[in-house]
């Protein structure tokens, strides 16, 4: 590592010691004090031992990054250094060193093989304009990056710069980013790491393209605001003779055990003959991987190998899964984890809400707290009820595919059912007219709270399990010590003795019943005539972006003069809702401090299925000459235009693109309509009409 890069690394990340041994945060933080079989299981999974030697750890598989196209994403010189000595090129790397790559000639051959892997044609780089590295610096320190990585010494959070000794666990170090990436390739990686690292250990944080460029500019120490002056990756020319030789080296080294590679370099599992020697002692053979394991890492692996056929209880599987994904960087569970004292300073939000306005919620009993469907949506990035938190919940992709079910099973608690609830009584209880005044602090749909702006309760019936809600309302501090949430049923006794005779069980059941009923709003909101801000399409369509119930934070609403309206999901690139009648009231979207999830003003709401294919990317929209938005998609890398027009009694949808792209698009239709597909003169156009029944 160059002296300049070393100084830059130390000035940026002040909690990261340089180390040769592989860094697995979950092991270091929770299992390194005393060697254990559980810690060894985590290492066996996270270091890829299971990929070579087989077995079942019960944890999400950790694979290496996609190697096809790697020479288009990463600079060749950095790749050479990394293949020669991974731990030196990237401190704490989980990539082992291979003695078969000890010579520069072997490294070069492997590099040319990687450059020759089949891949999609490289995208033509977009013209980059303004890059704001200072904004990128703020994003890095406020949206959650610091939870896993270190913090810059020259960034001061509102509470002041933390003390170095308050960083109690290692940060994941950066390699020489300036030597590894160009501005655009780093920005593309930051915006969606799952494209090249689908194992989810580097999750995806939802951000705009401009934010990703700003963040990349900061990490690359980009001083100029002119993106055109940024370094571009030089093209890599493949030597076929070297590539052929490299293929043999890759096959012999067994790289396909961890990386997705062509069948001709595939590898079979290598049976373990004992729990000692080899990788564990640093005396592996020429073809074997060389890990510079620490003494406690070796000891833990040996303990695990001695009992690896032993089935692990689900609770321990859940705990180790959360450690593997480093969920504990932001969340605590059962009193363990969460950000350390130093990192807490970088978690920002609404200070009026106390700690709950800054820190992500505990995961203690989360499988009992959240409905399984809602928990799955949270893990998939579809549900967010705390917009006041600047730290963003990331998406881990396939790594969390079974986590919601696992947590629901582990956290399940046998309990008596709540009695039947009276939603009218629940409506009164939540209001301020003789109730307990929930809306004093909590939002409700399109209504701001009367005081501080705590999370929206209108989705409570779909979000929470009733048994958990009962226990929480009786003693909120047991779940989150220091919370501002008071108990109106202390010790199980209702403070309000008038409604339902002060019966605690019936009162809580009624609150839950009202939240599920979608039957109006709690009493006490001031009368606000939103008609002044109602959007009424008259001569031409109206387009409005907003947070929308059932669609999410990227909803694009279109109101047509015909009295038919559409909500398009700009996150997944699909139609999501349609309704007839009145279009939309923009009052809270335009003027609310915390944008709520809005609902349609009209009726006969139609709902599309949740997906139209896995390989669909939304690219924005344009307005045509009639001011109708045309939604722009990429399906398998090919452009598709998605246009809706209002017709008498319904909508007409026109999809235009290549035949292959249209065939790959899993077109879905909403329930409650008559669907007709029109004949088209072109195979590159498909037309559907939807008529309300």
C-alpha positions as CSV (number, residue, x, y, z in Angstrom):
1,X,0.0,0.0,0.0
2,X,1.3,3.4,-0.9
3,X,2.2,5.9,1.8
4,X,-0.4,8.3,0.4
5,X,-3.1,5.7,0.4
6,X,-2.2,4.6,3.9
7,X,-2.4,8.1,5.3
8,X,-5.7,8.6,3.5
9,X,-7.1,5.4,4.9
10,X,-6.1,6.3,8.5
11,X,-7.5,9.8,8.2
12,X,-10.8,8.5,7.0
13,X,-11.2,5.4,9.1
14,X,-9.9,6.0,12.6
15,X,-11.3,2.8,14.2
16,X,-9.8,0.3,11.8
17,X,-6.5,-1.3,12.7
18,X,-4.7,-2.8,9.7
19,X,-4.8,-6.6,10.0
20,X,-3.8,-9.6,8.0
21,X,-6.3,-12.0,9.6
22,X,-9.7,-12.1,7.9
23,X,-12.3,-9.8,9.6
24,X,-15.7,-11.2,10.3
25,X,-17.4,-8.6,12.4
26,X,-19.9,-11.0,14.0
27,X,-17.1,-13.2,15.2
28,X,-14.9,-10.4,16.4
29,X,-17.7,-8.6,18.3
30,X,-19.6,-11.5,19.8
31,X,-17.5,-14.7,19.7
32,X,-13.8,-13.7,19.9
33,X,-13.5,-13.4,23.7
34,X,-13.7,-17.1,24.2
35,X,-13.3,-19.7,21.4
36,X,-16.6,-21.5,20.8
37,X,-18.3,-23.9,18.3
38,X,-20.9,-21.2,17.5
39,X,-18.1,-18.7,16.6
40,X,-16.5,-21.5,14.5
41,X,-19.7,-22.1,12.7
42,X,-19.9,-18.4,11.8
43,X,-16.3,-18.4,10.5
44,X,-16.8,-21.7,8.6
45,X,-19.7,-20.0,6.8
46,X,-18.4,-16.5,6.3
47,X,-14.9,-17.5,5.2
48,X,-16.3,-19.8,2.5
49,X,-15.1,-23.0,4.1
50,X,-18.6,-24.5,3.6
51,X,-18.4,-23.7,-0.1
52,X,-15.3,-25.9,-0.5
53,X,-15.9,-28.6,2.1
54,X,-19.6,-28.8,2.2
55,X,-21.9,-29.3,5.1
56,X,-24.9,-27.2,6.3
57,X,-24.3,-24.3,8.6
58,X,-27.9,-23.1,8.5
59,X,-26.7,-19.6,7.7
60,X,-27.1,-17.5,4.5
61,X,-24.6,-18.7,2.0
62,X,-21.7,-16.3,1.5
63,X,-20.3,-16.3,-2.0
64,X,-17.6,-14.3,-3.7
65,X,-18.6,-11.4,-6.1
66,X,-19.6,-11.9,-9.7
67,X,-16.4,-12.1,-11.7
68,X,-17.9,-11.6,-15.2
69,X,-17.1,-8.0,-16.2
70,X,-14.8,-7.4,-13.3
71,X,-12.1,-5.8,-15.5
72,X,-14.8,-3.3,-16.7
73,X,-15.6,-2.4,-13.1
74,X,-12.2,-2.5,-11.4
75,X,-8.8,-1.3,-12.4
76,X,-6.5,-4.0,-13.6
77,X,-3.5,-2.9,-11.5
78,X,-5.6,-3.1,-8.4
79,X,-6.8,-6.6,-9.4
80,X,-3.2,-7.7,-9.9
81,X,-2.2,-6.6,-6.4
82,X,-5.3,-8.1,-4.9
83,X,-4.8,-11.5,-6.5
84,X,-1.2,-11.5,-5.5
85,X,-1.9,-10.7,-1.8
86,X,-5.5,-10.1,-0.8
87,X,-4.9,-9.2,2.8
88,X,-2.3,-6.6,1.8
89,X,-4.5,-5.0,-0.9
90,X,-7.5,-5.0,1.4
91,X,-7.0,-5.2,5.1
92,X,-9.2,-7.8,6.8
93,X,-10.2,-9.4,3.4
94,X,-12.0,-12.7,3.6
95,X,-10.4,-13.7,0.3
96,X,-7.6,-16.3,1.0
97,X,-4.2,-16.3,-0.8
98,X,-3.3,-19.1,-3.2
99,X,0.3,-20.2,-3.5
100,X,-0.5,-21.0,-7.1
101,X,-0.7,-17.3,-7.7
102,X,2.7,-16.5,-6.3
103,X,4.2,-15.5,-9.6
104,X,3.4,-12.4,-11.6
105,X,2.9,-14.6,-14.7
106,X,0.2,-16.7,-13.0
107,X,-1.6,-13.6,-11.7
108,X,-1.5,-12.1,-15.2
109,X,-2.9,-15.3,-16.7
110,X,-5.8,-15.3,-14.3
111,X,-6.5,-11.7,-14.9
112,X,-6.8,-12.3,-18.6
113,X,-9.1,-15.3,-18.0
114,X,-11.4,-13.1,-15.9
115,X,-11.3,-10.4,-18.6
116,X,-12.4,-13.0,-21.1
117,X,-15.5,-14.2,-19.2
118,X,-18.7,-13.7,-21.1
119,X,-20.6,-10.6,-20.0
120,X,-23.1,-8.1,-21.3
121,X,-21.7,-5.3,-23.4
122,X,-20.4,-2.5,-21.2
123,X,-22.8,0.4,-20.8
124,X,-21.8,3.6,-22.5
125,X,-20.7,5.9,-19.6
126,X,-23.2,8.6,-18.9
127,X,-22.0,12.2,-19.0
128,X,-21.4,13.2,-15.4
129,X,-22.0,16.7,-14.4
130,X,-21.7,18.2,-11.0
131,X,-20.3,16.0,-8.2
132,X,-20.7,17.3,-4.6
133,X,-18.2,15.4,-2.5
134,X,-19.2,17.4,0.6
135,X,-22.7,16.2,0.2
136,X,-21.3,12.7,-0.2
137,X,-19.4,13.1,3.0
138,X,-22.6,14.0,4.9
139,X,-24.4,11.0,3.3
140,X,-21.7,8.7,4.4
141,X,-21.9,9.8,8.0
142,X,-25.7,10.0,8.3
143,X,-27.4,7.3,6.3
144,X,-25.8,4.3,8.0
145,X,-22.4,3.7,6.4
146,X,-20.6,4.5,9.6
147,X,-22.4,1.6,11.3
148,X,-20.2,-0.9,9.5
149,X,-17.3,1.3,8.4
150,X,-15.3,3.9,10.3
151,X,-15.8,7.7,10.5
152,X,-13.7,10.5,9.2
153,X,-11.9,12.5,11.9
154,X,-12.9,15.8,10.2
155,X,-16.6,15.2,10.3
156,X,-18.2,16.4,13.5
157,X,-21.7,15.1,14.3
158,X,-24.1,17.5,16.3
159,X,-23.1,15.9,19.6
160,X,-19.4,16.5,19.0
161,X,-16.6,14.2,17.8
162,X,-16.5,10.9,19.7
163,X,-13.4,9.7,21.5
164,X,-11.3,7.1,19.7
165,X,-11.6,4.7,22.6
166,X,-15.4,4.7,22.3
167,X,-15.1,2.7,19.0
168,X,-15.3,-0.7,20.6
169,X,-15.2,-2.9,17.5
170,X,-13.4,-2.8,14.2
171,X,-14.7,-1.1,11.2
172,X,-14.7,-2.8,7.8
173,X,-11.7,-1.2,6.0
174,X,-11.7,0.2,2.6
175,X,-9.1,-0.8,0.0
176,X,-7.3,1.8,-2.0
177,X,-10.5,3.0,-3.6
178,X,-8.7,5.5,-5.9
179,X,-6.6,2.6,-7.2
180,X,-9.6,0.3,-7.5
181,X,-12.5,2.3,-9.0
182,X,-13.3,5.1,-11.3
183,X,-16.0,7.6,-10.3
184,X,-18.8,6.0,-12.2
185,X,-18.0,2.4,-11.5
186,X,-17.8,3.1,-7.7
187,X,-21.1,5.0,-7.9
188,X,-22.8,2.1,-9.8
189,X,-21.5,-0.3,-7.1
190,X,-22.7,1.9,-4.2
191,X,-26.2,2.3,-5.7
192,X,-26.7,-1.5,-6.0
193,X,-24.0,-3.7,-4.6
194,X,-26.3,-6.8,-4.9
195,X,-25.8,-6.7,-8.7
196,X,-22.2,-7.9,-8.3
197,X,-22.3,-9.2,-4.7
198,X,-25.6,-11.0,-4.4
199,X,-24.7,-12.6,-1.0
200,X,-25.9,-9.4,0.7
201,X,-22.9,-8.8,3.0
202,X,-22.7,-5.4,1.4
203,X,-26.4,-4.5,1.3
204,X,-28.2,-2.0,-0.9
205,X,-29.2,1.3,0.5
206,X,-31.9,3.1,-1.5
207,X,-30.4,6.3,-3.0
208,X,-30.7,8.4,-6.1
209,X,-28.1,8.2,-8.8
210,X,-26.9,11.7,-7.9
211,X,-26.4,10.7,-4.3
212,X,-24.4,7.7,-5.3
213,X,-22.1,9.9,-7.4
214,X,-21.7,12.3,-4.6
215,X,-20.9,9.5,-2.2
216,X,-18.4,8.0,-4.6
217,X,-16.8,11.5,-5.1
218,X,-16.3,11.7,-1.3
219,X,-14.8,8.2,-1.0
220,X,-12.4,8.9,-3.9
221,X,-11.4,12.2,-2.4
222,X,-12.8,14.0,-5.4
223,X,-12.1,17.7,-5.1
224,X,-13.5,19.1,-8.3
225,X,-17.2,19.5,-8.9
226,X,-16.8,18.7,-12.6
227,X,-17.6,15.0,-13.0
228,X,-16.1,15.0,-16.5
229,X,-12.6,15.4,-15.0
230,X,-13.0,12.1,-13.0
231,X,-10.7,9.2,-13.8
232,X,-12.2,6.7,-16.2
233,X,-11.1,3.0,-16.3
234,X,-8.8,2.2,-19.2
235,X,-10.0,-0.6,-21.5
236,X,-8.6,-4.0,-20.7
237,X,-7.3,-6.0,-23.8
238,X,-7.5,-9.8,-23.4
239,X,-4.6,-12.0,-24.5
240,X,-6.3,-15.3,-25.5
241,X,-3.2,-17.4,-24.9
242,X,-2.9,-16.0,-21.4
243,X,-6.6,-16.4,-20.8
244,X,-6.4,-20.1,-21.7
245,X,-3.5,-20.6,-19.3
246,X,-5.5,-18.7,-16.6
247,X,-8.4,-21.0,-17.0
248,X,-6.3,-23.9,-15.9
249,X,-5.0,-22.1,-12.9
250,X,-8.6,-21.0,-11.9
251,X,-9.8,-24.6,-12.2
252,X,-7.0,-26.0,-10.2
253,X,-7.4,-23.5,-7.4
254,X,-11.1,-24.3,-7.1
255,X,-12.3,-20.7,-7.5
256,X,-15.7,-21.9,-8.6
257,X,-16.4,-23.1,-5.1
258,X,-17.0,-19.4,-4.1
259,X,-17.6,-17.6,-7.4
260,X,-20.0,-18.2,-10.2
261,X,-17.9,-19.4,-13.1
262,X,-18.4,-21.5,-16.3
263,X,-18.8,-25.3,-15.9
264,X,-15.4,-26.0,-17.4
265,X,-13.7,-24.6,-14.3
266,X,-16.1,-26.2,-11.9
267,X,-14.9,-27.9,-8.7
268,X,-16.1,-30.7,-6.5
269,X,-16.4,-30.4,-2.7
270,X,-13.2,-31.4,-0.9
271,X,-13.9,-33.8,2.0
272,X,-12.3,-32.9,5.3
273,X,-10.3,-35.8,6.7
274,X,-9.7,-34.1,10.1
275,X,-10.2,-31.0,12.1
276,X,-6.5,-30.1,12.1
277,X,-3.7,-29.3,9.7
278,X,-4.2,-27.7,6.3
279,X,-5.7,-24.2,6.4
280,X,-6.1,-24.4,10.1
281,X,-2.4,-24.6,10.7
282,X,-1.2,-22.5,7.8
283,X,0.5,-25.4,6.1
284,X,-1.9,-26.1,3.3
285,X,-0.7,-27.5,0.0
286,X,0.1,-25.6,-3.2
287,X,-3.5,-25.6,-4.4
288,X,-5.1,-24.9,-1.1
289,X,-6.2,-21.5,0.2
290,X,-4.0,-19.7,2.7
291,X,-5.9,-17.9,5.5
292,X,-3.9,-15.9,8.0
293,X,-6.2,-17.0,10.9
294,X,-5.8,-15.7,14.4
295,X,-5.4,-18.1,17.3
296,X,-9.0,-17.7,18.5
297,X,-10.3,-18.1,15.0
298,X,-8.4,-21.4,14.6
299,X,-9.6,-22.6,18.0
300,X,-13.2,-21.8,17.2
301,X,-13.1,-23.5,13.8
302,X,-11.6,-26.7,15.4
303,X,-14.4,-26.7,18.1
304,X,-17.0,-26.4,15.3
305,X,-15.5,-29.1,13.1
306,X,-15.5,-31.5,16.1
307,X,-19.3,-31.2,16.3
308,X,-20.4,-29.8,12.9
309,X,-23.0,-32.6,12.4
310,X,-24.8,-31.4,15.5
311,X,-28.1,-29.6,14.7
312,X,-28.2,-26.0,16.0
313,X,-31.3,-24.8,17.8
314,X,-33.3,-22.2,15.7
315,X,-32.7,-19.5,18.2
316,X,-28.9,-19.8,17.7
317,X,-29.3,-20.0,14.0
318,X,-31.3,-16.7,14.1
319,X,-28.6,-15.1,16.3
320,X,-25.7,-16.2,14.1
321,X,-27.6,-15.1,10.9
322,X,-28.0,-11.6,12.4
323,X,-24.3,-11.6,13.2
324,X,-23.4,-12.7,9.7
325,X,-25.4,-9.9,8.1
326,X,-24.1,-7.4,10.8
327,X,-27.7,-6.4,11.7
328,X,-26.3,-5.7,15.2
329,X,-24.4,-2.7,13.8
330,X,-27.7,-0.8,14.0
331,X,-30.0,-2.9,16.1
332,X,-29.8,-4.4,19.5
333,X,-31.5,-7.7,20.3
334,X,-32.0,-9.1,23.8
335,X,-29.5,-6.5,25.2
336,X,-26.7,-7.3,22.7
337,X,-25.5,-5.3,19.8
338,X,-26.5,-1.9,18.5
339,X,-24.1,0.9,17.7
340,X,-21.3,1.5,20.1
341,X,-21.0,4.8,22.0
342,X,-18.9,6.4,19.3
343,X,-21.1,5.4,16.4
344,X,-24.2,6.5,18.2
345,X,-23.2,10.1,17.6
346,X,-23.7,9.6,13.8
347,X,-27.2,8.3,14.1
348,X,-29.5,11.3,13.4
349,X,-33.2,12.0,13.1
350,X,-35.9,13.9,15.0
351,X,-34.4,14.7,18.4
352,X,-37.9,15.7,19.6
353,X,-38.6,11.9,19.8
354,X,-35.6,11.2,22.0
355,X,-33.6,8.1,21.2
356,X,-36.5,6.6,19.3
357,X,-36.2,9.4,16.8
358,X,-32.5,8.6,16.1
359,X,-31.8,4.9,16.6
360,X,-33.3,2.0,14.6
361,X,-35.7,-0.1,16.8
362,X,-34.6,-3.1,18.8
363,X,-34.9,-6.5,17.2
364,X,-35.9,-8.1,20.5
365,X,-38.9,-10.3,19.8
366,X,-39.3,-8.8,16.4
367,X,-40.8,-12.0,15.0
368,X,-43.5,-11.7,17.6
369,X,-43.9,-8.0,17.1
370,X,-44.4,-7.7,13.4
371,X,-46.8,-9.6,11.2
372,X,-44.8,-12.1,9.0
373,X,-45.9,-10.4,5.8
374,X,-44.8,-7.0,7.1
375,X,-41.5,-8.3,8.4
376,X,-40.8,-9.8,4.9
377,X,-41.7,-6.4,3.3
378,X,-39.3,-4.6,5.7
379,X,-36.4,-7.0,4.7
380,X,-37.2,-6.5,1.1
381,X,-37.2,-2.7,1.5
382,X,-41.0,-2.3,0.8
383,X,-42.1,-1.0,4.2
384,X,-40.8,2.0,6.1
385,X,-42.8,3.8,8.9
386,X,-40.0,5.9,10.4
387,X,-39.1,8.5,7.8
388,X,-37.6,10.7,10.5
389,X,-34.6,8.3,10.8
390,X,-31.7,9.5,8.6
391,X,-30.2,6.0,8.8
392,X,-31.8,3.9,6.1
393,X,-32.8,0.3,6.4
394,X,-30.7,-1.6,3.8
395,X,-31.8,-4.5,1.6
396,X,-29.8,-7.8,1.8
397,X,-31.4,-9.6,-1.2
398,X,-31.5,-13.4,-1.1
399,X,-29.5,-13.5,2.2
400,X,-32.7,-12.7,4.1
401,X,-35.1,-14.9,2.1
402,X,-35.9,-17.1,5.0
403,X,-35.2,-14.7,7.9
404,X,-38.7,-13.4,8.5
405,X,-40.1,-17.0,8.9
406,X,-37.1,-17.9,11.1
407,X,-37.6,-15.0,13.4
408,X,-41.4,-15.5,13.5
409,X,-40.7,-19.1,14.6
410,X,-38.0,-18.3,17.2
411,X,-39.9,-15.4,18.8
412,X,-43.4,-17.0,18.8
413,X,-45.0,-16.9,22.2
414,X,-48.0,-18.9,23.4
415,X,-50.6,-16.5,24.7
416,X,-54.3,-16.1,25.1
417,X,-56.1,-14.3,22.3
418,X,-57.4,-10.7,22.9
419,X,-61.1,-10.5,23.3
420,X,-63.3,-9.1,20.5
421,X,-62.7,-5.4,20.0
422,X,-65.1,-2.6,19.4
423,X,-63.7,-0.4,16.6
424,X,-65.9,2.6,17.6
425,X,-64.4,2.4,21.1
426,X,-61.0,2.1,19.6
427,X,-61.5,5.2,17.5
428,X,-62.4,7.2,20.6
429,X,-59.6,5.8,22.7
430,X,-57.0,6.8,20.1
431,X,-58.4,10.3,19.9
432,X,-58.3,13.4,22.2
433,X,-62.0,13.6,22.8
434,X,-62.2,11.5,26.0
435,X,-59.6,9.0,24.8
436,X,-55.9,8.5,25.7
437,X,-54.7,10.9,22.9
438,X,-52.5,8.7,20.7
439,X,-52.7,11.3,18.0
440,X,-51.1,13.9,20.2
441,X,-47.7,12.3,19.4
442,X,-48.5,9.9,16.5
443,X,-49.3,10.6,12.9
444,X,-52.4,9.0,11.3
445,X,-52.3,8.5,7.6
446,X,-52.5,12.0,6.0
447,X,-52.8,13.7,9.3
448,X,-49.8,15.1,11.2
449,X,-49.7,14.5,14.9
450,X,-50.9,17.4,17.1
451,X,-47.5,17.5,18.9
452,X,-44.3,15.6,18.1
453,X,-44.3,13.5,15.0
454,X,-43.9,9.9,16.1
455,X,-44.5,7.0,13.6
456,X,-47.7,6.6,11.7
457,X,-50.3,4.4,13.5
458,X,-52.7,4.0,10.6
459,X,-50.8,0.8,9.5
460,X,-50.7,-0.6,13.0
461,X,-53.3,-3.3,12.3
462,X,-51.4,-4.6,9.3
463,X,-48.0,-4.1,10.9
464,X,-48.2,-5.4,14.5
465,X,-49.3,-8.7,16.1
466,X,-52.0,-8.1,18.8
467,X,-50.3,-10.0,21.6
468,X,-47.1,-7.9,21.3
469,X,-49.2,-4.7,21.1
470,X,-50.9,-5.6,24.4
471,X,-47.7,-6.2,26.2
472,X,-46.1,-3.1,24.8
473,X,-49.0,-0.7,25.7
474,X,-49.0,-2.0,29.3
475,X,-45.2,-1.5,29.7
476,X,-43.5,0.3,26.8
477,X,-40.2,0.8,28.7
478,X,-39.8,-3.0,28.9
479,X,-39.3,-3.1,25.2
480,X,-37.3,0.1,24.8
481,X,-35.9,1.6,28.0
482,X,-35.9,5.4,28.0
483,X,-38.8,5.7,25.5
484,X,-41.0,8.8,25.6
485,X,-44.0,6.5,25.2
486,X,-46.0,6.4,28.5
487,X,-48.2,3.6,29.7
488,X,-51.9,4.3,29.9
489,X,-52.4,0.8,31.4
490,X,-49.7,0.7,34.1
491,X,-49.5,-2.7,35.7
492,X,-52.4,-3.7,33.4
493,X,-54.9,-1.3,35.0
494,X,-56.6,1.2,32.6
495,X,-56.1,4.9,33.3
496,X,-59.3,5.6,31.4
497,X,-62.1,4.0,33.4
498,X,-65.0,5.3,31.3
499,X,-64.5,3.6,28.0
500,X,-65.6,-0.1,28.1
501,X,-65.7,0.1,31.9
502,X,-61.9,0.4,32.1
503,X,-61.4,-3.2,30.8
504,X,-57.8,-3.2,29.8
505,X,-58.0,-6.2,27.5
506,X,-61.1,-4.9,25.7
507,X,-59.7,-1.4,25.3
508,X,-56.4,-2.7,23.7
509,X,-58.4,-5.1,21.6
510,X,-60.6,-2.2,20.4
511,X,-57.6,-0.1,19.5
512,X,-56.3,-2.9,17.4
513,X,-59.7,-3.6,15.8
514,X,-60.0,0.1,14.9
515,X,-56.6,0.2,13.3
516,X,-57.4,-2.9,11.2
517,X,-60.9,-1.5,10.2
518,X,-59.8,1.4,8.0
519,X,-63.0,3.0,9.5
520,X,-62.2,6.7,9.6
521,X,-59.7,8.4,11.8
522,X,-59.3,9.0,15.6
523,X,-61.3,11.8,17.1
524,X,-59.7,15.2,17.7
525,X,-57.9,16.2,14.4
526,X,-58.6,19.8,13.6
527,X,-60.9,20.4,10.7
528,X,-58.8,21.0,7.6
529,X,-60.4,21.6,4.3
530,X,-58.0,20.1,1.8
531,X,-60.1,21.1,-1.1
532,X,-57.9,24.0,-1.8
533,X,-55.1,21.7,-2.7
534,X,-57.1,18.9,-4.5
535,X,-55.6,18.2,-7.9
536,X,-58.3,18.0,-10.5
537,X,-57.2,16.9,-14.0
538,X,-59.2,19.0,-16.5
539,X,-57.6,19.6,-19.8
540,X,-54.6,17.3,-19.5
541,X,-53.2,14.7,-17.2
542,X,-51.6,15.6,-13.9
543,X,-48.5,13.8,-12.6
544,X,-47.6,13.9,-8.9
545,X,-44.9,12.0,-6.9
546,X,-45.7,11.0,-3.4
547,X,-45.6,8.4,-0.7
548,X,-48.7,6.2,-1.4
549,X,-50.3,3.4,0.6
550,X,-49.7,0.0,-0.9
551,X,-47.2,1.4,-3.4
552,X,-44.4,2.9,-1.3
553,X,-42.1,5.9,-1.3
554,X,-41.6,6.0,-5.1
555,X,-45.2,6.3,-6.2
556,X,-45.9,8.3,-9.4
557,X,-49.6,9.3,-9.6
558,X,-51.3,10.1,-12.9
559,X,-54.7,11.7,-13.0
560,X,-56.5,11.7,-16.3
561,X,-59.3,14.1,-17.3
562,X,-61.6,11.1,-17.9
563,X,-61.9,10.5,-14.2
564,X,-59.5,7.5,-14.2
565,X,-56.3,7.5,-12.2
566,X,-53.1,5.5,-11.9
567,X,-50.4,4.9,-9.3
568,X,-47.1,3.7,-10.8
569,X,-44.3,2.2,-8.7
570,X,-41.1,4.0,-9.6
571,X,-39.0,1.6,-7.5
572,X,-40.0,-1.7,-9.1
573,X,-41.1,-0.3,-12.5
574,X,-44.8,-1.5,-12.6
575,X,-48.3,-0.2,-12.4
576,X,-49.6,-0.7,-8.8
577,X,-53.0,0.9,-8.3
578,X,-55.8,2.4,-10.4
579,X,-59.0,4.0,-9.3
580,X,-62.0,6.0,-10.6
581,X,-63.4,9.4,-9.5
582,X,-61.5,12.1,-7.7
583,X,-57.7,12.1,-8.1
584,X,-55.6,13.3,-5.2
585,X,-55.3,15.9,-2.4
586,X,-51.7,17.3,-2.3
587,X,-52.0,19.2,0.9
588,X,-49.9,16.9,3.2
589,X,-47.5,15.9,0.4
590,X,-46.7,19.6,-0.2
591,X,-46.7,21.0,3.3
592,X,-46.2,18.2,5.8
593,X,-42.8,17.9,7.4
594,X,-43.0,14.1,7.3
595,X,-44.7,12.9,4.2
596,X,-47.4,10.4,5.0
597,X,-48.5,7.5,2.9
598,X,-51.5,8.9,1.0
599,X,-54.6,7.2,-0.2
600,X,-56.7,7.7,-3.3
601,X,-59.7,10.1,-3.1
602,X,-61.8,8.0,-5.5
603,X,-63.3,4.5,-5.3
604,X,-63.1,1.2,-7.1
605,X,-59.4,0.8,-6.4
606,X,-57.7,-1.9,-8.4
607,X,-54.5,-3.6,-7.3
608,X,-51.8,-5.1,-9.5
609,X,-49.7,-8.1,-8.4
610,X,-46.4,-7.2,-6.7
611,X,-44.0,-7.9,-9.6
612,X,-43.7,-8.1,-13.3
613,X,-40.3,-9.8,-13.4
614,X,-37.0,-9.9,-11.6
615,X,-34.9,-8.2,-14.2
616,X,-36.9,-4.9,-14.5
617,X,-35.3,-1.6,-13.8
618,X,-37.1,1.7,-13.7
619,X,-35.3,4.5,-15.7
620,X,-37.7,7.4,-15.1
621,X,-40.4,8.8,-17.3
622,X,-41.0,11.4,-20.0
623,X,-44.0,13.5,-21.0
624,X,-45.2,13.1,-24.6
625,X,-46.9,15.8,-26.6
626,X,-50.2,15.2,-24.9
627,X,-48.5,15.5,-21.5
628,X,-49.1,11.8,-20.9
629,X,-46.2,10.2,-18.9
630,X,-44.4,7.4,-20.7
631,X,-42.6,5.2,-18.1
632,X,-39.2,4.0,-19.2
633,X,-38.0,0.6,-18.2
634,X,-35.0,-1.7,-18.8
635,X,-36.0,-5.3,-19.1
636,X,-32.9,-7.5,-19.2
637,X,-31.0,-4.5,-20.3
638,X,-33.3,-3.6,-23.2
639,X,-35.5,-0.5,-23.2
640,X,-39.3,-0.8,-22.8
641,X,-41.8,2.1,-22.9
642,X,-44.9,1.7,-20.7
643,X,-47.7,4.1,-21.5
644,X,-51.3,4.4,-20.1
645,X,-54.2,6.3,-21.7
646,X,-57.6,6.8,-20.2
647,X,-60.6,5.5,-22.2
648,X,-64.3,5.3,-21.4
649,X,-64.7,3.0,-18.5
650,X,-61.0,2.1,-18.0
651,X,-57.4,2.3,-19.1
652,X,-55.4,1.3,-22.2
653,X,-51.8,0.1,-21.6
654,X,-49.3,0.2,-24.5
655,X,-45.9,-1.6,-24.1
656,X,-43.2,-0.9,-26.7
657,X,-39.8,-2.6,-26.9
658,X,-37.9,-5.4,-28.5
659,X,-39.6,-8.8,-28.9
660,X,-37.2,-10.4,-26.4
661,X,-37.7,-7.7,-23.8
662,X,-41.5,-7.9,-24.1
663,X,-41.4,-11.6,-23.8
664,X,-39.2,-11.4,-20.7
665,X,-41.6,-8.9,-19.1
666,X,-44.1,-10.8,-16.9
667,X,-47.1,-8.6,-17.7
668,X,-49.7,-8.8,-15.0
669,X,-53.3,-7.5,-14.8
670,X,-55.3,-6.2,-11.8
671,X,-58.3,-8.1,-10.4
672,X,-61.8,-6.6,-10.9
673,X,-61.4,-5.7,-14.6
674,X,-62.1,-7.1,-18.0
675,X,-58.8,-7.5,-19.8
676,X,-58.5,-7.4,-23.6
677,X,-55.4,-7.7,-25.6
678,X,-55.6,-5.8,-28.9
679,X,-54.0,-7.0,-32.1
680,X,-51.0,-4.9,-33.1
681,X,-49.3,-4.4,-36.4
682,X,-45.9,-4.7,-34.8
683,X,-44.5,-7.5,-32.7
684,X,-42.7,-4.8,-30.8
685,X,-45.9,-3.5,-29.4
686,X,-48.4,-5.0,-27.0
687,X,-51.7,-3.3,-26.1
688,X,-54.1,-4.1,-23.3
689,X,-57.4,-2.5,-22.2
690,X,-58.7,-2.7,-18.7
691,X,-62.4,-2.1,-18.2
692,X,-63.9,-1.9,-14.8
693,X,-66.5,-4.7,-14.2
